[in-house]
Amino acid sequence: MKLSDQLALSFTNLMLHKIRSILTSLGIIFGVGSVIAMLSISEGAKREALAQIESMGVDNIILSTRKPPPMGKDLSDNTNNSNYETYGLTEIDRQHILHMDNVATIATARNSRKPILKGTTRLNVNLYGVTNDFLAATRSQIIQGRWLSPADRDKNVCVIGVNARRSLFSIQDRKVVGKIIGVGDDAYRIVGIMENTKGTTIQGLGSPNDAIFITKEASDAVYGKTSFQRISGRTSIEVVEYDCFVVKVLDVSYIDYTSKRIAAFLDKKHNNIQDWEMVVPLDILKQREQTQNIFTIVMSSIAGISLLVGGIGIMNIMLANVYERRKEIGTRRALGAQKGDIIRQFLFETIFLTSIGGFIGVCMGLLIARIVTQYANWPVAFSIWFILLALFISAIIGIIFGTYPAWKAAQQNPIDVLRAE
């Protein structure tokens, strides 16, 4: 019997019992659908998380100042009701790290610790004094105007992030470059608006989109290293030279060694007082990749159980189908059909069921992923390899779980079958 005739006969037999065929394929449909949905959601979350980490720069080591616990560098003067603290990263630290092997540049930032007000409302916006290479170090870009230049070191100019712009100005203010903003008794002219589209978050600083930036020289001249705060009748004096170092390395393959050297130096220099923190984006990237891969394997394994159950269900239905069609099998055998013809017919029927179920399952999985994206605001990512893999697995399940029913059908003795019928 021709292969095309066998395929047509198998498909016709399935169409004669449409409801039963659909119900038989439900296990495969839901199994494949869950696999596609889970893999898409997992891959989307993985890509977004890795993109955020990569935006920090895999060739960077980020150091940030951290306020130490009370037993750290804390000197209290009860006579004048004041509290004095000096802590964090220093110029000596910067100079020493800059002269280490494998260190290319160090971009720095310091928080002025001055409140940014809009009327009488304090905004969640900070003013930072930064070096000129800070824009490139944070993978940000200028969308209006320009970035700070060396010529601005003695000028009262600033660059604001896109979120800071929304906080400081109304929607009707279409053009804010050139406008003046006030910080306490000081005024700064806006020369540019920056945006970070990669979701970069710098330890100790937050998102560059939420900040105002002036030159380091202007910050040192106006605000210096000392900040004063009056809390509950008590004056808090803090001396912080730098809030953040973004250390760019020359060779990423030696970044682990460089980070350990920096950590050892800072531990010794700061007398083991943890007034600093270190983040190595490359290490976080590797850890997150490993975690996401494990998560994907676990989710796929759970979804794979659905496929296994669906395959067993198809095998049971096909075995029952063989019993119901004993007369057909006996008649075909009596008319000259070989065992191989019977095996191929029932095997093709099973493969048709699983393949069609796989295709419907893929469509259902893509639909579920879209719904998750729309209503849960969860990122998803589709891959053609996921779809091809799901369809391939569906066909393999059809072969594995359809072989035994097909073999059982071929073993029917035509004389016994026709006599019983």
GIVEN-V626806 format. One record per residue. N is the residue number from 1. PHI is phi in whole degrees, 0 to 359 (999 if undefined). D_LAST is the distance of its C-alpha to the last C-alpha in Angstrom with 1 decimal. Layout:
BEGIN
N | PHI | D_LAST
N | PHI | D_LAST
END
This chain:
BEGIN
1 | 999 | 25.2
2 | 295 | 28.3
3 | 298 | 28.9
4 | 296 | 29.7
5 | 292 | 26.4
6 | 294 | 24.6
7 | 297 | 26.9
8 | 295 | 26.4
9 | 294 | 22.5
10 | 295 | 22.7
11 | 294 | 25.2
12 | 296 | 23.3
13 | 298 | 20.2
14 | 291 | 22.7
15 | 288 | 24.5
16 | 289 | 21.4
17 | 229 | 21.6
18 | 298 | 25.4
19 | 298 | 26.0
20 | 295 | 23.5
21 | 296 | 25.0
22 | 294 | 28.5
23 | 297 | 27.9
24 | 295 | 26.4
25 | 275 | 29.6
26 | 301 | 32.0
27 | 300 | 32.7
28 | 291 | 33.7
29 | 300 | 35.6
30 | 290 | 37.7
31 | 296 | 38.2
32 | 294 | 39.5
33 | 300 | 41.5
34 | 292 | 43.2
35 | 298 | 43.9
36 | 297 | 45.5
37 | 297 | 47.5
38 | 294 | 48.8
39 | 295 | 49.8
40 | 294 | 51.5
41 | 294 | 53.4
42 | 297 | 54.3
43 | 293 | 55.5
44 | 296 | 57.5
45 | 296 | 59.2
46 | 296 | 59.9
47 | 296 | 61.5
48 | 294 | 63.6
49 | 297 | 64.9
50 | 292 | 65.6
51 | 295 | 67.3
52 | 294 | 69.6
53 | 291 | 70.5
54 | 297 | 71.1
55 | 294 | 73.3
56 | 284 | 75.7
57 | 96 | 76.1
58 | 289 | 74.5
59 | 259 | 77.9
60 | 249 | 79.7
61 | 238 | 80.9
62 | 255 | 81.7
63 | 248 | 84.4
64 | 223 | 85.3
65 | 282 | 88.0
66 | 230 | 86.9
67 | 291 | 89.2
68 | 286 | 89.7
69 | 296 | 89.6
70 | 305 | 92.9
71 | 281 | 94.0
72 | 279 | 94.0
73 | 283 | 96.9
74 | 230 | 98.0
75 | 243 | 101.7
76 | 252 | 102.7
77 | 243 | 106.1
78 | 286 | 106.5
79 | 287 | 110.1
80 | 252 | 109.1
81 | 57 | 105.7
82 | 228 | 103.9
83 | 228 | 101.1
84 | 239 | 101.2
85 | 221 | 98.3
86 | 229 | 98.0
87 | 199 | 94.7
88 | 94 | 92.1
89 | 289 | 92.2
90 | 234 | 95.6
91 | 295 | 97.3
92 | 298 | 98.0
93 | 300 | 94.2
94 | 298 | 93.6
95 | 297 | 96.2
96 | 294 | 95.0
97 | 295 | 91.3
98 | 299 | 92.3
99 | 267 | 94.0
100 | 285 | 91.1
101 | 297 | 89.2
102 | 73 | 86.1
103 | 257 | 87.3
104 | 269 | 87.8
105 | 217 | 88.8
106 | 226 | 88.9
107 | 271 | 88.4
108 | 238 | 90.0
109 | 212 | 89.8
110 | 224 | 91.9
111 | 281 | 91.3
112 | 289 | 94.5
113 | 59 | 93.5
114 | 255 | 95.0
115 | 291 | 93.3
116 | 256 | 92.1
117 | 247 | 92.7
118 | 237 | 91.8
119 | 74 | 94.4
120 | 253 | 94.4
121 | 266 | 90.7
122 | 278 | 90.0
123 | 267 | 87.3
124 | 276 | 84.7
125 | 227 | 86.3
126 | 243 | 88.4
127 | 255 | 91.1
128 | 241 | 90.9
129 | 265 | 93.4
130 | 231 | 91.6
131 | 277 | 92.4
132 | 294 | 91.7
133 | 272 | 88.7
134 | 293 | 86.8
135 | 300 | 85.0
136 | 291 | 83.4
137 | 295 | 82.8
138 | 265 | 80.6
139 | 58 | 78.7
140 | 261 | 80.0
141 | 216 | 81.3
142 | 271 | 83.9
143 | 256 | 82.6
144 | 215 | 86.0
145 | 71 | 89.5
146 | 214 | 90.0
147 | 268 | 89.9
148 | 295 | 93.0
149 | 239 | 95.3
150 | 303 | 98.1
151 | 288 | 100.6
152 | 269 | 99.3
153 | 298 | 100.4
154 | 252 | 103.5
155 | 248 | 102.0
156 | 271 | 100.4
157 | 237 | 97.1
158 | 210 | 93.5
159 | 238 | 89.9
160 | 245 | 87.4
161 | 282 | 83.6
162 | 295 | 81.4
163 | 288 | 80.7
164 | 296 | 84.3
165 | 299 | 85.1
166 | 295 | 82.8
167 | 287 | 84.6
168 | 273 | 88.1
169 | 232 | 87.8
170 | 276 | 86.1
171 | 296 | 83.5
172 | 292 | 86.2
173 | 282 | 88.1
174 | 291 | 86.6
175 | 240 | 89.1
176 | 250 | 90.3
177 | 296 | 91.6
178 | 102 | 95.4
179 | 281 | 95.3
180 | 251 | 97.1
181 | 239 | 95.5
182 | 254 | 97.5
183 | 233 | 97.0
184 | 64 | 99.6
185 | 269 | 103.0
186 | 254 | 101.6
187 | 232 | 100.2
188 | 229 | 97.9
189 | 267 | 97.1
190 | 284 | 93.5
191 | 250 | 93.1
192 | 190 | 89.4
193 | 238 | 86.0
194 | 248 | 83.5
195 | 217 | 79.7
196 | 247 | 77.3
197 | 272 | 73.9
198 | 264 | 72.3
199 | 72 | 72.6
200 | 296 | 75.2
201 | 232 | 76.5
202 | 268 | 79.5
203 | 304 | 80.1
204 | 90 | 83.1
205 | 242 | 83.3
206 | 88 | 80.0
207 | 277 | 78.9
208 | 299 | 81.5
209 | 292 | 80.5
210 | 259 | 82.1
211 | 235 | 85.5
212 | 244 | 88.9
213 | 238 | 90.4
214 | 234 | 94.0
215 | 290 | 95.6
216 | 300 | 96.2
217 | 296 | 100.0
218 | 293 | 100.1
219 | 296 | 98.3
220 | 296 | 100.7
221 | 290 | 103.7
222 | 271 | 102.8
223 | 251 | 100.8
224 | 64 | 101.5
225 | 254 | 99.6
226 | 250 | 100.6
227 | 236 | 99.0
228 | 238 | 100.3
229 | 220 | 98.4
230 | 251 | 99.8
231 | 233 | 97.4
232 | 52 | 98.6
233 | 76 | 102.2
234 | 239 | 101.6
235 | 272 | 101.9
236 | 255 | 99.2
237 | 246 | 100.4
238 | 236 | 97.8
239 | 245 | 98.6
240 | 227 | 95.7
241 | 279 | 96.3
242 | 221 | 92.7
243 | 261 | 89.5
244 | 204 | 87.2
245 | 242 | 87.2
246 | 250 | 84.5
247 | 269 | 85.0
248 | 262 | 83.6
249 | 263 | 83.1
250 | 279 | 83.6
251 | 233 | 80.7
252 | 296 | 77.5
253 | 295 | 76.6
254 | 251 | 79.6
255 | 292 | 79.2
256 | 296 | 78.2
257 | 297 | 81.4
258 | 296 | 83.5
259 | 296 | 82.1
260 | 292 | 82.8
261 | 296 | 86.4
262 | 297 | 86.9
263 | 298 | 85.6
264 | 296 | 87.9
265 | 296 | 90.9
266 | 294 | 90.3
267 | 300 | 89.8
268 | 290 | 93.1
269 | 294 | 95.0
270 | 263 | 93.9
271 | 55 | 94.5
272 | 61 | 90.8
273 | 272 | 91.0
274 | 279 | 87.7
275 | 258 | 89.2
276 | 211 | 86.9
277 | 226 | 83.2
278 | 234 | 81.4
279 | 231 | 78.1
280 | 250 | 76.7
281 | 306 | 74.0
282 | 296 | 72.6
283 | 294 | 71.9
284 | 297 | 70.3
285 | 299 | 68.2
286 | 295 | 66.8
287 | 295 | 66.1
288 | 293 | 64.4
289 | 300 | 62.2
290 | 296 | 61.2
291 | 297 | 60.4
292 | 294 | 58.4
293 | 296 | 56.4
294 | 296 | 55.5
295 | 299 | 54.6
296 | 296 | 52.4
297 | 297 | 50.6
298 | 296 | 50.1
299 | 297 | 48.8
300 | 293 | 46.5
301 | 295 | 45.1
302 | 297 | 44.5
303 | 294 | 42.7
304 | 297 | 40.8
305 | 298 | 39.2
306 | 298 | 37.6
307 | 295 | 36.1
308 | 297 | 34.8
309 | 297 | 33.2
310 | 297 | 31.7
311 | 296 | 30.3
312 | 295 | 28.7
313 | 298 | 27.2
314 | 296 | 25.7
315 | 297 | 24.2
316 | 297 | 22.6
317 | 296 | 21.2
318 | 292 | 19.9
319 | 295 | 18.2
320 | 294 | 16.5
321 | 295 | 15.7
322 | 299 | 14.1
323 | 294 | 11.7
324 | 293 | 11.0
325 | 255 | 10.6
326 | 300 | 8.4
327 | 297 | 6.6
328 | 299 | 10.3
329 | 295 | 11.5
330 | 297 | 9.4
331 | 294 | 10.5
332 | 295 | 14.0
333 | 294 | 14.3
334 | 293 | 13.6
335 | 273 | 16.2
336 | 113 | 18.7
337 | 292 | 18.6
338 | 273 | 20.4
339 | 300 | 20.0
340 | 298 | 23.0
341 | 295 | 21.6
342 | 294 | 18.7
343 | 299 | 21.4
344 | 296 | 23.8
345 | 299 | 21.5
346 | 289 | 20.6
347 | 291 | 24.2
348 | 296 | 25.7
349 | 298 | 23.8
350 | 294 | 25.3
351 | 295 | 28.7
352 | 302 | 28.6
353 | 300 | 28.0
354 | 289 | 30.8
355 | 291 | 33.2
356 | 296 | 32.9
357 | 299 | 33.3
358 | 296 | 36.2
359 | 296 | 37.9
360 | 296 | 37.6
361 | 297 | 38.9
362 | 298 | 41.8
363 | 299 | 42.8
364 | 294 | 42.5
365 | 298 | 44.6
366 | 296 | 47.3
367 | 294 | 47.4
368 | 299 | 47.8
369 | 298 | 50.6
370 | 295 | 52.3
371 | 296 | 52.2
372 | 299 | 53.7
373 | 297 | 56.4
374 | 285 | 57.3
375 | 260 | 57.3
376 | 256 | 58.1
377 | 54 | 60.4
378 | 254 | 58.8
379 | 290 | 59.0
380 | 231 | 55.8
381 | 220 | 55.4
382 | 261 | 52.5
383 | 225 | 51.8
384 | 298 | 49.6
385 | 290 | 48.8
386 | 299 | 47.3
387 | 294 | 45.0
388 | 297 | 44.0
389 | 296 | 43.5
390 | 296 | 41.2
391 | 294 | 39.1
392 | 296 | 39.1
393 | 297 | 38.0
394 | 300 | 35.2
395 | 295 | 33.9
396 | 297 | 34.4
397 | 299 | 32.5
398 | 299 | 29.5
399 | 291 | 29.7
400 | 294 | 30.3
401 | 272 | 27.7
402 | 260 | 25.1
403 | 294 | 25.3
404 | 294 | 23.4
405 | 301 | 20.3
406 | 295 | 20.5
407 | 294 | 20.9
408 | 297 | 18.0
409 | 294 | 15.7
410 | 290 | 17.2
411 | 276 | 16.6
412 | 295 | 12.8
413 | 277 | 12.2
414 | 301 | 10.4
415 | 292 | 9.9
416 | 295 | 8.6
417 | 295 | 6.2
418 | 292 | 5.0
419 | 294 | 5.5
420 | 291 | 3.8
421 | 286 | 0.0
END
